[in-house]
Amino acid sequence: MKCVYCQGEMKVGSADFTDSRNECDVIFHSLPALVCSQCQEPLFEEETVKAIQHVLSTLESISKIRQKIAA
């Protein structure tokens, strides 16, 4: 498989994922991914993306509850 950015070869490896949502930083370390051997761009599998989305969605829900309590 070729990297969509630089056409380098994608190899099995791991990568970090970071995001900021509602004053919270989320960092996942060493998630399974295909990683470009040239530019290091990761490509996460569908299952991993769904897990990340689930955590971020839960964080959004918690943040909304926190905002209601603070109001």
Residue pairs with C-beta under 8 A, 6 or more apart in sequence:
1 9
1 10
1 34
2 8
2 9
2 10
3 9
3 10
3 36
3 38
3 39
3 41
3 43
4 41
4 43
5 36
5 39
5 41
6 36
6 38
6 39
6 41
7 38
8 36
8 37
8 38
8 39
9 36
9 37
9 38
10 34
10 35
10 36
10 37
10 43
11 34
11 35
11 36
11 37
12 32
12 34
12 35
13 33
13 34
13 35
13 42
14 30
14 31
14 32
14 33
14 35
15 30
15 31
15 33
15 35
15 40
15 42
15 44
16 27
16 28
16 29
16 30
16 31
17 26
17 27
17 28
17 31
17 42
17 44
17 52
18 25
18 26
18 27
18 28
19 25
19 26
19 56
20 26
21 56
21 59
21 60
21 63
22 59
22 60
22 63
23 63
24 59
24 63
26 55
26 56
26 59
28 52
31 42
31 44
31 48
31 52
32 44
32 45
32 48
33 42
33 43
33 44
33 45
33 48
34 42
34 43
34 45
35 41
35 42
35 43
36 42
36 43
44 52
